Amino acid sequence: MTSVMELVRMAREQVENLTPEEVAAELADGTAVLVDTREASELSSGMIPGAIHAPRGMLEFHADPGTKDHLGELQPERRVIIYRAARSRAVPTAGRRAREAGWHP
């Protein structure tokens, strides 16, 4: 059995980690979309301006144009920048699923 920390380590090798300055630069050129994958109960501290909310459990539905839950900002040609409260929770699931969906995280 693979440990959670091993899954996190392997996922981090496949996902690019950006500094706040790099995120700001990518958002400024308009080609990226910032996605907050926290659960609704975690949003009391607010969201980064310009981010869209797509909780991890609904991420695939929000990304799929064939579902009623699709969010128009999530397009395969756009770079997707995912953030979450606990980085280790986001990387193994959201980052991997984004790549599997054909996005460019």
N, C-alpha and C positions, 0 to 999 in steps of 0.2 A: 504494500500500500504506500502511495506517495503522500508525504505529509503536506499540510496546508502551506507551510513555509517553503517547501520545495516547489509547490505549484506557483507560489508568488514569485520565487526566484526565476523560474523558467518563463513566466509571463513577462516579467520585467525585461528580460533579454529580448523580447519581441516587440515591446512597446516603447516608443520614444517618450522620454520625460522632458518637458519644457519648463523653462524658467518663466516667471510672470512677465518678464520683458519680451520673451519670445512669443508668448501667447498674445500679448497686446499687439505686437507687430503683425502676427498672422490675422488677427481680427481686423486690424486697420486696413489691410488690403482687400478685405471682403470675400476671400475665398474659403475661409474656415467658418465653422459653426461650433460654438461652445455649448456643451451639453452637461447639465448638472444631473447626475444619476442618483442623487440622494433620494431617500423616501420623503414623502410629503411631511412627515412628522419631524424631519431633520431641517426643514427650511426656515425655522424660526429665526435663525441668525442671518437670513437674507440670502440673496443670490448675487453672483457677479453680474453687473450690468451687461445686458446684451445676450446673456445665456438663455437657453431654453431648458425647460424641465422635462426630463424623460427618465422616470425612475427605472432603476436597473431591471426590475421585474417586468416592465412594459417596453423596454428599449427596442426589442425586435418588432413589436407591433407598431410603435411610433415610426420606425424606419421603413416599414413595408408599405409601399403605395397601394397595395391591394387590400389593406385593412381600413376599417372606419376610424381607427386611432392614429392613422398616419399624420405625422407632422411634416409639413411642406419643406421646412428648412433642412430636413435630413435627406439629402440627395447623394447618390454614390460618387458623383464627381467632386463633391465638396470635402475638404479635409475636416474630420471630426475630432474635436479636442474634448476629451471627457475629463470631468473632475468629480470628486466625491469627498466626503468628510474624512474617511480613512483610506489612504492610498492603497494599502494592501488589500482592501476589499474590492476596490474598483479594478485593479489590474488583472487579476486572473479571470474575472467574468466579463466585465464590460469591454475591456480592451480586446480580449480574445474574440468575443462575439462581434465586435465591430469589424475586425479583420475578416471573420468568416462571412459577414454580410457584404463584403466587398468594399467597405469604406476604407479611408486612408487615415487611421488614427496616428 
